[in-house]
Amino acid sequence: MKHNSNVPAFLTKLWTLVEDADTNEFICWSQEGNSFLVLDEQGFAKEILPKFFKHNNMASFIRQLNMC
């Protein structure tokens, strides 16, 4: 994804982590490619969220998604 200053940082980080093959154990694109799936919610919150965001709170992540 090309960096665009009009794209919120949350969406840029989300795109990056879903695109990263190293995170596929936790989060990946759906088969159709039009949505993403969190496959291991606990592992995602513990291992992935802190690498991309300032928290490991799944509820905060979902709240951010709902604001998009």
N, C-alpha and C positions, 0 to 999 in steps of 0.2 A: 504494500500500500504506500503510495507516495504521500509524504508529509504535506499536509495542508493546514494552514493556521486556522481555517474555518471549522475544522473537525475537532470536537471536544477531546481532550486528553484521554478521558475514560474510553471513548470509542477507539482511539488509536491503540491504546494498551490492550483492549479487548481483542481487536483484530490481530494484533501481534501474538497474543497468547493462544488464540484459536488456530492460527496459521502455523504455529511452532509444532513440528512433529514430535518434539520432546515432551509435549504436554498431552499428547493424544490418550494417554492412560486415564487422564482426568477430564479433559474437555476436547471436543473435536466437532467438525462440521457434520451435519446430518447427511444421510446418503444423498439427498436431493441437493444439498449444498446451499439451502436457503435459510437455514437456522443452525444453531449449535446445540450440542448436548453436553451437559455436565454428567459424566459417567460415575464419578466417585466424589460425592459432595464433601465428605469429611476430608478426604485426601486433597481435594482441590483447595479447600479453605486453609488447610494446614501447610501444604507444600507450595501451591501456586500463587494464591492471593498475595502473600507477603513479598513475593519476588517482583510483583508488578504494582502493588498498591501499598498504602501505609497501614494496612490492617489485614487480619485474617478472618474477618467477620462475613459469613455468607449472607446474612440479612442485609448488611450494608451494600454488598455487591448487587443483590437483587433490587434494592432500593434505587441504586444508580441505574440499573437496567430500565426500571420503570419510569425514570425521568427522561429517558432518551426518546 
